[in-house]
Amino acid sequence: MRTLNILIRPYDAATDLKRLSDIWFDASMAAHPFIGEARLVEQRQLIEEDYLPTAETWVACHEREAVGFISLLGSFIGGLFVAPDRQGMGVGRKLVSHALARHGELSLEVYTANEQAVRFYSSLGFRELSRRDVDDFGSPFPNAALHLKV
């Protein structure tokens, strides 16, 4: 695994919105093909207009380019996304470590069909608390609730 030199900085709506939206969309298409492109296009508008402006978002940069981000609602990870061509290079680990240092504990929900993400969170020590058979939109995509405490 090649590890990138990563700088983590706060989100800046004026300069980051388009790039983070692109990262979110590309990573979501790769990780959540079962959701379908049409629904992801709809969700992208929510990400840009509602979610990113209200969440505590941290941006991972490599050589001044945004390559990933983590968005928090308190200690809940609302989203962790890394550009597909930068996955497996330590970006997600650094973002989680940054968030954990700030909050002392983290929780999240992950689609169980996203096996790569489930393995990733497990490797960091997250433990499953519960499962549900539908996602936040009532669609039949099972989710697992995970938690990690320092």
C-alpha positions in Angstrom: 0.0 0.0 0.0 1.4 3.4 -1.0 0.8 6.0 1.7 0.2 9.6 0.7 1.5 12.6 2.5 -1.8 14.1 3.6 -2.7 17.5 5.1 -6.1 17.7 6.8 -7.8 21.1 6.8 -11.3 22.5 7.4 -13.8 22.6 4.6 -14.1 25.8 2.6 -17.4 26.1 0.7 -16.0 28.7 -1.7 -13.2 26.4 -3.0 -14.2 22.8 -2.0 -17.8 22.3 -2.9 -17.4 21.2 -6.5 -14.4 18.9 -5.8 -16.0 17.3 -2.8 -19.2 16.7 -4.6 -17.3 15.1 -7.4 -15.4 12.9 -4.9 -18.7 11.9 -3.2 -20.3 11.1 -6.5 -17.4 9.1 -8.0 -16.8 7.2 -4.7 -20.6 6.5 -4.3 -20.9 5.2 -7.8 -18.0 2.8 -7.1 -19.1 1.7 -3.7 -22.9 1.8 -4.0 -23.8 0.6 -7.5 -26.8 -1.1 -6.1 -28.4 2.3 -5.3 -28.3 3.3 -9.0 -27.1 6.4 -10.8 -30.4 8.2 -10.9 -30.8 8.1 -7.1 -27.2 9.1 -6.6 -27.7 12.1 -8.9 -30.7 13.1 -6.7 -28.7 12.7 -3.5 -25.9 14.8 -4.9 -28.1 17.9 -4.8 -28.8 17.2 -1.1 -25.1 16.7 -0.4 -24.3 20.1 -2.0 -27.2 22.1 -0.7 -28.0 20.7 2.7 -25.3 18.3 4.0 -21.9 19.9 3.3 -23.0 23.3 4.5 -24.3 22.0 7.9 -21.7 19.3 8.7 -18.3 19.7 10.3 -16.2 18.7 7.3 -12.5 18.0 7.1 -10.7 17.8 3.8 -7.7 15.5 3.1 -5.3 17.1 0.7 -2.3 15.6 -1.2 -0.1 18.2 -2.8 -2.8 20.8 -2.3 -5.5 18.7 -4.1 -8.5 17.5 -2.2 -8.5 13.7 -2.3 -11.1 12.9 0.4 -13.2 14.2 3.2 -15.0 13.3 6.4 -18.2 15.0 7.4 -19.3 14.8 11.0 -22.6 15.5 12.8 -21.2 15.6 16.4 -19.4 12.3 16.7 -21.5 10.7 14.0 -19.7 10.2 10.6 -22.3 11.3 8.1 -19.8 10.6 5.3 -16.3 9.5 4.6 -15.3 9.5 1.0 -12.0 9.2 -0.8 -11.4 9.7 -4.5 -11.5 6.2 -6.0 -8.0 6.6 -7.5 -6.6 7.5 -4.0 -8.3 4.7 -2.0 -6.0 2.2 -0.2 -3.3 4.9 0.4 -4.1 5.8 4.0 -6.4 8.8 3.3 -9.5 7.3 5.0 -7.4 6.2 8.0 -6.0 9.6 8.5 -9.4 11.2 8.3 -10.9 8.8 10.8 -7.9 9.3 13.1 -8.4 13.1 12.9 -12.1 12.8 13.8 -11.5 10.4 16.6 -8.8 12.7 18.1 -11.4 15.6 18.1 -14.4 13.6 19.4 -13.0 10.6 21.4 -15.6 8.3 19.9 -17.2 7.9 16.5 -20.3 6.2 15.2 -21.7 5.6 11.7 -23.9 3.6 9.5 -22.6 1.6 6.5 -24.4 -0.2 3.7 -23.6 -3.9 4.4 -23.3 -4.5 0.7 -20.3 -2.2 0.7 -18.0 -4.9 1.8 -14.9 -2.9 1.3 -16.1 -0.2 3.7 -17.3 -2.8 6.2 -13.8 -4.4 6.2 -12.1 -0.9 6.4 -14.1 0.1 9.5 -13.6 -3.3 11.1 -9.8 -3.0 10.6 -9.9 0.3 12.5 -11.6 -1.3 15.5 -15.3 -0.3 14.8 -17.7 -2.7 16.3 -21.2 -3.4 15.0 -24.0 -2.4 17.3 -27.1 -3.2 15.2 -28.5 -3.7 11.7 -31.6 -2.5 9.9 -33.1 -3.8 6.6 -33.8 -0.4 5.0 -31.8 2.8 4.5 -32.7 6.4 5.5 -35.0 6.6 2.4 -36.9 3.4 3.2 -35.1 1.5 0.4 -34.3 -2.2 0.9 -30.5 -1.6 1.4 -29.4 -3.0 4.8 -27.3 -0.9 7.0 -25.1 -1.7 10.0 -24.5 0.8 12.9 -20.9 0.8 14.0 -19.1 2.5 16.9 -15.5 3.2 18.0 -14.3 4.6 21.2 -10.7 5.7 22.2 
